[in-house]
Amino acid sequence: MTVRAKKHLGQHFLKDEEIAKKIADSLTEKNYKNVLEIGPGMGVLTKHLLQKKLKTSVIEIDSESVEYLKANYLN
């Protein structure tokens, strides 16, 4: 399952795994403990955040993205 970007929602998806990893790494270097990701899309950043010792919460309004995230990231 893939999620397509919807113009009316202004969606632009982060696709670069290395950039997502660098973002997640920078948060743990700065001792963040809680992270709120707005609009995770297909979870490229989310998966790197979940690998860290961070309390990660996400907010997504696109039902297609919500279903994708549930299928791929909920235990």
Legacy VTK file of the C-alpha trace (Angstrom):
# vtk DataFile Version 3.0
C-alpha trace
ASCII
DATASET POLYDATA
POINTS 75 float
0.000 0.000 0.000
1.266 3.450 -0.854
-0.098 6.845 -0.003
-0.346 9.509 -2.647
0.179 13.168 -1.792
-2.980 15.239 -1.913
-2.600 18.821 -3.110
-5.685 20.040 -1.238
-3.970 19.006 2.014
-0.681 20.623 0.967
1.131 17.323 1.387
4.805 16.888 0.581
6.352 13.643 1.786
9.832 13.228 3.180
11.340 10.340 1.226
15.056 10.524 1.993
15.872 7.909 4.647
19.249 9.455 5.461
17.742 12.868 6.177
15.021 11.277 8.326
17.690 9.408 10.306
19.713 12.596 10.807
16.637 14.407 12.103
15.890 11.624 14.606
19.548 11.456 15.669
19.665 15.217 16.242
16.744 15.016 18.684
18.406 12.406 20.874
21.675 14.361 20.850
19.770 17.320 22.287
18.159 15.126 25.000
14.579 15.456 23.827
12.270 12.958 25.485
8.911 13.703 23.819
8.258 14.240 20.114
5.059 15.216 18.319
5.177 14.586 14.589
2.530 16.451 12.597
1.587 14.818 9.296
3.806 11.728 9.274
2.513 10.595 5.869
4.042 7.166 5.249
6.203 7.303 8.379
9.664 7.792 6.890
10.662 9.924 9.888
8.347 8.081 12.280
10.194 4.768 11.961
13.483 6.425 12.945
11.841 8.203 15.887
10.369 4.926 17.127
13.853 3.380 17.209
14.988 6.048 19.680
14.199 6.332 23.367
11.612 9.021 22.645
7.933 9.148 23.489
6.655 9.656 19.950
3.136 10.836 19.132
1.819 11.532 15.643
-1.128 13.499 14.294
-2.406 12.744 10.801
-5.675 13.907 9.173
-5.342 12.006 5.886
-7.299 8.767 6.304
-5.154 7.013 3.690
-2.019 7.840 5.682
-3.690 6.806 8.949
-4.483 3.366 7.540
-0.926 3.000 6.222
0.569 3.986 9.580
-1.716 1.610 11.480
-0.819 -1.271 9.180
2.925 -0.639 9.360
3.715 0.861 12.769
1.168 -0.240 15.368
2.048 -3.321 17.364
LINES 1 76
75 0 1 2 3 4 5 6 7 8 9 10 11 12 13 14 15 16 17 18 19 20 21 22 23 24 25 26 27 28 29 30 31 32 33 34 35 36 37 38 39 40 41 42 43 44 45 46 47 48 49 50 51 52 53 54 55 56 57 58 59 60 61 62 63 64 65 66 67 68 69 70 71 72 73 74
